[in-house]
Amino acid sequence: MVVVDKVPTVLNETDEAGPPLGIIAGAGAFPIMVAQGARRNGRRIVVVGLRANADESLRGVADVFARAGIARLGRWIRVFRRHGVREVVMAGRVDKTRMIALSWWRQWLAYCPDWTAVKVWYFRTKDRRNDTLLRAVADEMKSKGLELIDSTRYCPDAMAPEGVLTSRQPSAAEWVDIDLGWRIAKEMGRLDVGQSVAVKDKDVVAVEAIEGTDRMIRRAGELCAAGGWTLVKVAKPNQDMRFDVPTVGPETIDRMHEGRAGVLVIEAGKTLIVEREEMLRRAERFGICVIGRAEKDMNG
C-alpha cells in the first residue's frame, strides 16, 4: 500500500488486472465494502479519503490512499489520473450540516476550495441540493477522463432483498402507515429533499432533510414519545446509483430502538444494508420489523 500526503507515485499501469478503481470515500462502512468487493474482482484500489469523513481503516484495503478535503475536487482528479484510474466510485456519507453552519467566509477558510471546486460550486450548479452538486461533480470528472460508475457494482449482495426480513410481521395499522410513508418518501425523493419519513397512526411525524436519517430518527422519537412509529427509507424515483444510495445498518436499528420505533421499511434492490446479519439480529432482539419493499408492490 502507498500512503501519501501529496500526489503519489504512479502505480504500475501494465498490471494484468487492468486500470485501478478509484474510490472517493466518505464516512461509514460503504467505502470499505466497495474496496473489498473490487479486490475480490481483481481490481487495484486508489482511495481519496475525504478529510473528517473517511475511516482510517481504508488505508489497509487500498493500494494507494490519499487524503483530500471535500472542496478539493482538483486534487481528487489529479490523484486518480496520476494512477491511470478510469472508473471511480463515490461511496460514504458527507455531513453537509458542518458546512452550512459556517458563514461563507468561514467556509472558505475551513475548506479551502480549489479552482476546480469553485467552478463547479458557483458556475455549474443552479442550487446546492445533493443531486445537483453530485451530477456537476460527475460531469467535471468525466471531462477529465474519469467515469463515475454505479456505487453498488462491487457489493450487489448487500442490496436489500424483498419481503419481511424479521420474524415479526407488521400489523394491519402498520401496513397503512407503510403505504402512506412510502408515498410521502417517494415524493420527497422526487424533489431531492431527503430519503426517509417517520409515520404513526396515518400521520407524518418527521421527514429527513439535510440533517440525515440518524438525526431525523432522534427527532421522531422525541416527537412520538409513545413509540410504535414506522420509518420508511426509499430510493429516489429514477435513483442515480452512482451516488446517494440509501443505506441502513446496525446503527440504524440502534437509533430506532432508542426512538421506540416499531417498523423499518427499505426499498428492495435499491437500499444498501451494511452488516446485514448483525442488523437483523439487533432488529429481532428489539422487536423491530424490517421489510424490503419493491416499487411494484405499491403499484398493485
C-alpha positions in Angstrom: 0.0 0.0 0.0 1.2 3.6 -0.8 0.1 6.2 1.7 0.6 9.8 0.6 0.1 13.4 1.6 1.0 14.7 -1.9 0.1 13.2 -5.3 1.7 9.7 -5.0 4.0 7.8 -7.2 2.3 6.1 -10.2 1.1 2.5 -9.9 2.2 0.0 -12.5 -0.4 0.5 -15.2 0.6 -2.6 -17.0 -0.8 -4.9 -14.3 -2.9 -7.7 -15.8 -5.8 -6.7 -13.6 -6.2 -3.5 -15.7 -6.7 0.1 -14.5 -7.3 0.5 -10.8 -10.6 1.5 -9.4 -10.8 4.9 -7.8 -12.9 5.4 -4.6 -14.0 8.8 -3.3 -14.5 7.8 0.3 -16.8 9.5 2.8 -17.9 8.2 6.3 -19.2 4.8 7.2 -18.6 1.2 6.1 -19.8 1.6 2.5 -16.4 2.6 1.0 -14.8 -0.4 2.7 -17.4 -2.7 1.3 -16.8 -1.3 -2.2 -13.0 -1.7 -1.8 -13.3 -5.3 -0.6 -15.7 -6.2 -3.4 -13.5 -4.7 -6.0 -10.4 -6.5 -4.7 -12.3 -9.8 -5.0 -12.9 -8.9 -8.6 -9.1 -8.4 -9.2 -9.2 -4.6 -9.1 -6.4 -2.5 -7.5 -7.7 0.4 -5.4 -6.9 4.0 -5.3 -8.7 5.8 -2.4 -9.2 9.5 -2.0 -10.3 9.7 1.6 -12.3 12.9 2.4 -10.9 14.6 5.5 -13.0 14.4 8.6 -15.2 11.8 6.9 -13.3 8.7 5.6 -12.3 6.0 8.1 -8.6 5.3 8.7 -9.2 1.6 8.2 -9.4 2.3 4.4 -5.6 2.5 4.4 -5.5 -1.2 4.9 -7.5 -2.1 1.8 -6.1 0.4 -0.6 -3.0 0.2 -2.9 -2.9 4.0 -2.7 -4.5 6.1 0.0 -4.6 9.9 -0.3 -6.4 12.4 2.0 -8.2 15.3 0.4 -10.6 18.0 1.5 -14.3 17.8 0.4 -13.8 21.0 -1.6 -10.5 19.9 -3.3 -12.1 18.4 -6.4 -9.0 19.2 -8.5 -6.8 17.2 -6.2 -9.2 14.2 -6.4 -8.8 14.3 -10.2 -5.0 14.7 -10.1 -4.6 11.7 -7.8 -6.8 9.4 -9.9 -5.3 10.5 -13.2 -1.8 10.1 -11.9 -2.5 6.4 -11.3 -4.3 5.6 -14.5 -7.8 5.4 -12.9 -10.6 5.5 -15.4 -13.6 4.4 -13.3 -14.5 5.9 -9.9 -17.0 5.0 -7.2 -18.3 7.6 -4.8 -19.2 5.9 -1.5 -19.9 7.0 2.1 -21.6 9.9 3.9 -20.6 13.6 3.9 -22.1 15.7 6.6 -23.2 18.9 4.9 -24.5 20.4 8.1 -20.9 21.2 9.1 -20.6 23.4 6.1 -23.9 25.3 6.3 -23.2 26.0 10.0 -20.5 28.4 8.9 -20.7 31.8 7.2 -19.4 31.9 3.7 -16.0 33.3 4.6 -15.5 30.7 7.3 -16.5 28.0 4.8 -13.6 29.3 2.6 -11.2 29.2 5.5 -12.3 25.8 6.7 -12.5 24.0 3.3 -10.0 25.9 1.1 -11.8 25.1 -2.2 -9.5 24.8 -5.2 -10.3 26.4 -8.6 -12.0 23.2 -9.9 -14.4 23.1 -7.0 -15.1 26.8 -7.2 -16.1 26.4 -10.8 -18.5 23.6 -10.0 -19.9 25.2 -6.9 -20.5 28.7 -8.3 -20.8 28.3 -12.0 -22.1 24.8 -12.8 -24.9 24.4 -10.3 -28.3 26.1 -10.1 -28.8 25.0 -6.4 -27.0 23.2 -3.6 -29.1 20.0 -3.4 -27.3 16.7 -3.4 -28.2 15.5 -6.9 -27.4 18.9 -8.5 -24.0 19.1 -6.9 -23.0 15.4 -7.4 -24.1 15.4 -11.1 -22.0 18.6 -11.6 -19.0 16.8 -10.0 -19.6 13.8 -12.2 -19.7 15.9 -15.3 -16.4 17.7 -14.3 -14.7 14.4 -13.7 -16.0 12.9 -17.0 -14.4 15.9 -18.8 -11.1 14.8 -17.3 -11.5 11.1 -18.4 -12.9 9.8 -15.2 -16.2 8.0 -15.3 -18.3 7.8 -12.1 -19.9 4.3 -12.0 -22.7 2.6 -10.1 -21.6 2.7 -6.5 -23.1 -0.7 -5.8 -21.4 -2.6 -8.6 -19.0 -4.4 -6.3 -21.3 -5.2 -3.5 -24.6 -6.4 -5.1 -25.1 -9.0 -2.3 -25.6 -6.1 0.1 -28.7 -4.8 -1.6 -31.9 -5.3 0.4 -34.0 -8.3 -0.6 -37.7 -8.2 -1.0 -40.0 -9.4 1.8 -40.4 -9.3 5.6 -36.9 -9.9 6.8 -37.6 -10.5 10.5 -39.9 -12.9 12.4 -42.2 -10.1 13.5 -44.9 -9.3 10.9 -46.4 -5.8 10.7 -49.9 -5.2 11.9 -52.8 -4.0 9.8 -52.4 -0.5 11.2 -48.7 -0.5 10.4 -49.3 -1.6 6.8 -51.5 1.6 6.5 -48.6 3.7 7.8 -46.2 1.9 5.5 -48.3 2.8 2.4 -48.6 6.5 3.5 -44.9 6.7 4.4 -43.8 5.2 1.0 -45.8 7.7 -1.0 -44.5 10.7 1.1 -40.9 9.4 0.9 -41.1 8.9 -2.8 -42.4 12.5 -3.3 -39.6 13.8 -1.1 -37.1 11.9 -3.2 -38.6 13.3 -6.4 -38.0 16.8 -5.0 -34.4 15.8 -3.8 -35.2 16.7 -0.2 -34.5 13.5 1.7 -35.0 9.8 1.6 -36.8 9.0 4.9 -40.0 9.7 6.7 -41.5 8.7 10.1 -45.2 7.9 10.3 -47.5 7.0 13.1 -51.3 6.5 13.0 -51.7 7.8 9.5 -49.8 11.0 10.3 -46.3 12.2 9.3 -44.2 12.6 12.4 -40.9 13.7 10.8 -39.2 14.0 7.5 -35.5 13.8 6.6 -33.7 16.8 5.1 -30.1 17.9 5.3 -29.6 16.5 8.8 -29.6 12.9 7.7 -31.5 9.8 8.8 -30.0 9.3 12.3 -30.9 12.8 13.4 -34.3 12.5 11.9 -34.9 9.3 13.8 -33.9 11.0 17.1 -36.3 13.9 16.4 -39.1 11.4 15.6 -38.5 9.6 18.9 -38.8 12.9 20.7 -42.0 13.9 19.0 -43.6 10.4 19.3 -42.7 9.5 22.9 -45.3 6.7 22.9 -43.3 4.9 20.3 -44.5 2.4 17.7 -43.9 4.5 14.7 -42.7 3.4 11.3 -39.6 4.5 9.4 -39.7 4.4 5.6 -36.5 4.9 3.7 -36.6 4.7 -0.1 -34.6 5.5 -3.2 -35.5 8.5 -5.3 -37.6 7.9 -8.4 -35.1 7.2 -11.1 -32.4 6.9 -8.5 -28.9 7.6 -9.8 -27.0 4.7 -8.4 -23.7 6.5 -8.8 -24.3 8.4 -5.6 -26.5 9.0 -2.5 -27.7 5.4 -2.4 -30.0 4.8 0.6 -28.0 2.9 3.3 -29.0 1.2 6.6 -27.2 -0.9 9.1 -26.9 -2.0 12.8 -26.6 1.7 13.9 -29.9 2.4 12.2 -31.6 -0.2 14.3 -29.9 1.1 17.5 -31.2 4.6 16.7 -34.7 3.3 16.0 -34.7 1.3 19.3 -33.7 4.5 21.2 -36.5 6.3 19.5 -39.0 3.5 20.2 -39.7 2.8 16.5 -41.5 -0.4 15.5 -41.0 -0.9 11.8 -38.3 -0.2 9.2 -39.2 -0.3 5.6 -36.5 -0.1 2.9 -36.7 -0.3 -0.8 -35.7 -3.7 -2.1 -32.9 -3.8 -4.7 -32.1 -0.1 -4.2 -31.1 0.1 -0.5 -27.7 -1.0 0.8 -27.6 -3.0 4.0 -24.3 -2.8 5.9 -23.6 -5.9 8.1 -27.0 -7.4 7.2 -26.8 -10.4 9.7 -25.9 -8.1 12.6 -28.6 -5.6 11.7 -31.3 -8.2 11.6 -30.1 -9.8 14.8 -30.5 -6.5 16.6 -33.9 -5.9 15.0 -35.0 -9.3 16.3 -33.7 -8.5 19.8 -35.5 -5.1 19.9 -38.7 -6.4 18.3 -38.4 -4.2 15.2 -40.0 -5.4 12.0 -37.8 -5.0 8.9 -39.3 -5.1 5.4 -37.8 -4.9 2.0 -40.4 -3.5 -0.3 -40.4 -3.1 -4.1 -42.0 -0.3 -6.1 -44.2 -2.8 -7.9 -45.8 -3.7 -4.6 -47.1 -0.2 -4.3 -48.4 -0.2 -7.8 -50.6 -3.2 -7.4 
